[in-house]
């Protein structure tokens, strides 16, 4: 009878190596093809054509290897899933689940013990680096097909990046069902054809204006007519309505969604929950720890702090200040009102018991998207409830948790 | 030091900027750390079984310096048996917020460092529940 000794960390490492091999083979194919084409500028004889036949045959062999490796990845992935389930069954019998980290079980012959949170963070960082390499390979593959580096390619590559990073996080949380597509030569051909004639017009850097471009208009907001700053109804239609709708396995993303909403209000056309999560995954260790990426409950993953949001927004090109709440809360609501009406973006932390009154407890991040001309009513985006709400200045004052507000340094609209 | 100054120190601290959005802040309470008197704010994370005590931010009563203690440190410092506590469901929100506001007014009235009167203690028990009151708050002094 054969003897097998392995562990989850070994299998996850094998999956990473298979992915690297897949991308190495693809980039070699692309490189060979590009070089052959370049040679064709000055070389047209029979030998050149024979070389072409050899390269074609190599390409077919590599495609065969790619298919086999893709199948192998699926098998290893399924085995890792089964092993993870087995470990968790044993772990619950002997140990205590604590913040996504399990204890109490050890294989007789390590490696084979479960990864702790710190090791998972390290693994994730390694995966981020692999993703960077793969994205660069994809960029070269597209370039070799005549697509220029620029906004259109960046938009395509960003989506691929989100899916690969999401796959890494799904895998680390024991979900092996999510797979980012592995792109082949045909995929790159199709993308290059589609995008060659297009130039993406999305603005990628947040606005920084001298003064606000908007004043007060009369609008009906949630059934009440009032004079409000800018166009909260129109603004709300462009914002993320509900959190937890990204590729990533996390739903406690109120702060991250509001970061994306500030970027959208600042004119960053392709800001999304995915893009901000991706930015957060490349941020400091304290941001990663606060996100609780490996918490057993998806509801509890994706959290942020005031400091964390400041860092994430800075990484996205939007500097902010952390503005403390005052003991005299009416002073704070006046500060917030002034920030909004002068065109700054604002995220605040509120007590859901005050805001929702539905039995839930805890804090929650919302963005204030407008204010009435008299400063008595605020209009806010709430991605937890999936709505745009209105709240009086007095109620907002009571609902603030005491954590500082994130207010954009620059005028963004 | 007056309560308003203690609150201001808390709001302007680096420590509060590192409190995750999800955590909820307890009413203020008095506590002793290394023999010195502080006003403490506990931060708890809602979990299925109730509320998990995660961190304390304490402001020194006269010097205004900040101390931060994590859950495990709190357990050791105050001999807590556990970190997850059940809390009473809020049946009447208006009454609940009235109690919180009244408690904070009583806490802030007069010298911060005095023994809590029966009305103050009773309100705290109503707000945070028996488990937290008996197993955490009462052990902090």
Interface residues (C-beta under 8 A of the other chain):
Chain A: X252 X254 X255 X286 X290 X300 X303 X304 X305 X306 X307 X322 X324 X325 X326 X327 X349 X351 X353 X354 X357 X359 X360 X361 X362 X363 X364 X365 X398 X401 X402 X403 X404
Chain B: X4 X7 X8 X10 X11 X12 X14 X16 X17 X18 X19 X20 X21 X22 X23 X24 X25 X45 X46 X51 X87 X89 X90 X93 X96 X97
